[in-house]
Structure formats: structure tokens, C-alpha cells
Amino acid sequence: MSGHGPVFPMTARRAGPLTGMAAVPGDKSISHRALILGALAVGETRISGLLQGQDVLDTARAMRAVGAEVTDHGGGNWSVHGVGVGGFAEPDNVIDCGNSGTGVRLIMGAMATSPITATFTGDASLRSRPMGRITAPLAQFGAQAFGRTGGRLPMTVVGAAAPVPVRYTLPVASAQVKSAVLLAGLNAMGDTVVIEPELTRDHTERMLAGFGAQVTVEDTDAGRVIAVTGFPELEPQTIVVPRDPSSAAFPVAAALIVEGSDVLVPNIGLNPTRAGLFTTLIEMGADLTFENERDEGGEPVADLRARFSPDLSGVEVPPERAPSMIDEFPILSVVAANATSKTVMRGVKELRVKESDRIDAMARGLEACGVTVDEEPDMLTVHGLGPGGVPGGATCEARLDHRIAMSFLCCGMAAKRPVGVDDASPIATSFPAFEALMSGLGAGLDRAGG
């Protein structure tokens, strides 16, 4: 079974300003979708800038398992010879999606309307995450799912032999659920419709249209209505993956709180359904500038410059913004600890069913570092201590969660005393170059015994 590799603790300490260019990895969400839609197209899709993290590598392996020819040409350049909509073959073995909730849920959707059976598993973190939110709408197409108690992995999905299109209203704001339903709808006759009362990231709709699917998007009083027409012949594409804003969040946030810092992140994706963190940081008084704004492959991108911001102040983050920054709340809480006054984050209950319970993980770790935190089921409040005011001196639990590990390491870069994590190995799932990149900018990162 895939995992994060050997466990190793890591500590971050103050080491002067962070300066230079942060070439963060390709966008994880777009990388997953490029591989899956490439596998559903007829012909060769070429991808450059693909994220080389373990999550995406697991999705690439899964696409090979269902019959697509997936080739790594080196340097983030990949090709996918697809099998067409409805062309997935039954895999010979269990599909191991490692740590990736996005990978397993989108793949389940893509295969749920083909008459094949596949069994899915993952690491300990992924096996603890709920899959019922995916299997419920897939059952409406005619698919069946058999998993552990509570709808958890390992799980066997039996694809629908005669799938019917569905009309589904999302009960929670989840791009993963929306995407799974839309992908399943590709192999069902007629129009499959998803209604999302709250806006979520729209990479799937954009990329489906780019591959030639008939997709319509309409804003209504009930929310955004997305429809996809079944049985398209998806056309192979050439895809340039922009850099991941969720990964960029870490060098950007660290630059804001480490005195004297000036960091440039080139070619960062600025999809409006993903940009909530940057909106919030600017509201807090962050010195952020967007340079060379442009459009690449249907996705807005720019070069983002972040400078030390000594006048950060706390804000209230509205709940309707949460879906556009759901992965960035852990690092936002670190920035909030270095601001004056309190930052209130509402509408964050989805954080409790990520790779870990991220609300609890950040609350416990920040408290260990000397920060006062108020926690409720759907809200997190961080009482800021001002620039450089976090005492630090703690070793925090990563809980098999890459974003928790990176957040606390960024915290240590500005804290009075070093901050460590008990296991930095999960970082490889999304940002394998984190240690080298941050060290290259001037961060003080030390492995145990290093």
C-alpha cells in the first residue's frame, strides 16, 4: 500500500528573511482531473507541469489499472492515451489511492456508470474518511457500493450496467462530490444535472468543456446549476497545469509573517473558486501584489509577490467564502496567530472530515505554541499575538495530514522558539519539494538528528 515513506520529525526555527522565487508544484486539483479526463478521451492528451506528489502519482497508477496508457516523460511532462467514455477496463487488483480523497472520489465517479467492478483502498487517513457522500448520488445512477461500517474504505464499487442520468442537489459544498456526479454522467444517456447551493471550485466544469463535453452552467435562485450531456467523444488536449494556490499558500503566508521577507510565486492559478485565502489575507492587511495577470488554458494565472506585513489585523471570514479556501484554513490560522486582534473563521465544519480533523489539529497545536484558540463545531477563532508574538516551543501532531505539518512548520519560522511536527512525511503527498524550496528561500528547517 502506498504511503508517505519513513516517518521523520522536522523542526522550523527563525533564520532571517525569506527571499527569492518559490516555484511551487503544479495544481493538485487540475493534475488529478487532467489524468482522469485524459483517460476518458480518445487519443493522446499531453500534460506539462503535472504535480509529482504521491496523491497524483496514485491517480496516474489508477488510470493505468483501468486501461489507459499513462507515461511519465520526466520534468512534469506526461502523456495519457485514453480509452474513451465508457471504455474503462476492470482492474486486476485493488486500486490504492494512498492519501487522496480527491483521487478516490473522482475515480469512483468516473467508473460508476461502466459495467465493471473495482475495489478501492488507501492509507490510514483515507480509510477513516467518509465515502457515503459519494456513493449516495452514484447509487442513483444504478451503481452499488460495499464498504466498511460508516461507508469507509476499503470499498468495492459495482458500476451500473444500464445507467440513468440524475438530477442531484449537493447537501454539502463539495467539489469532489460535484465532480464525481458530473464524471458519472458522461456515460449516462441524457443530461446529468448538479445543483450547488454554495459555489465550489469549478475546475471540472472548465476542463470538461475544454475536452469537448457539452456543459452548461447557470446561476439561479436555487444556486449554480451545472449540466453535462452524456456520451460525448472527449477530444485529447494539451494541458499546461498552473502552479497550485494551495501549495503557494505556505511560502506566501511564511513571507507575510517572517520579518524582511520578499517572495515571488510565478504562474500561480487564481481561479476565483480557489482564491478565498488571498482575498482574506488582503483584508487582513497583507502586502500581496499580482503581476503579469493572464489566462492559460481557461484558468486565470498571475505572478504573486508576498512581502513581510507587520500590520496584519484579525478579520471575520464569512461562511460563504469557506469553499473557496477550504484547504487553506490551517495556514490562515498561523497567519492569524501573528496578527493583532482575533480572526474568526466560520463555516469550516468541512475541515473535520479532511485528511484529519483540521479544526482540532490546529487548535491543539496552536494552544501548545501559546496561542489562545476558541473552537466550535463550525467555527475556529484565533486570538492573534501580533508580529513575531507566538511563543512556540512545541512539537505538534501532524496526524498524517500534509497541510497540518506544513502549517506548523511555517509557524516555527516566525515564532520565538522553534516549532516541530512529529512526522513530516505526509508533506510528500502534495508538496514533495517543500523542504528544499523553503530552505532555498532561507527558512531554518531541521530534520531530527540533522
Buried (B, 14 or more C-beta within 10 A) or exposed (E): EBBBEEBBBBBBBBBEBBBBBBBBBBBBBBBBBBBBBBBBBBBBBBBBBBBBBBBBBBBBBBBBBBBBBBBEEEEBEBBBBBBBBBBBBBBEEBBBBBBBBBBBBBBBBBBBBBBBBBBBBBBEBBBBBBBEBBBBBBBBBBBBBEBEEEBBBBBBBBBBEEBBBBEBEBEBBBBBBBBBBBBBBBBBEEBBBBBBEBBBBBBBBBBBBBBBBEBEEEEEEEBBBBBBBBBBEBBBBEBBBBBBBBBBBBBBBBBBBBEEBBBBBBBBBBBEBBBBBBBBBBEBBBBBEBEEEEEBBEBBBBBBBBBBBBEBBBBEBEBEBBBBBBBBBBBBBBBBBBBBEBBBBBBBBBBBBBBBBBBBBBBBBBBBBBBEBEBEEBBBBBBBBBBBBBBBBBBBBBBBBBBBBBBBBBBBBBBBBBBBBBBBBBBBBBBBBBBEBBEBBBBBBBEEEE
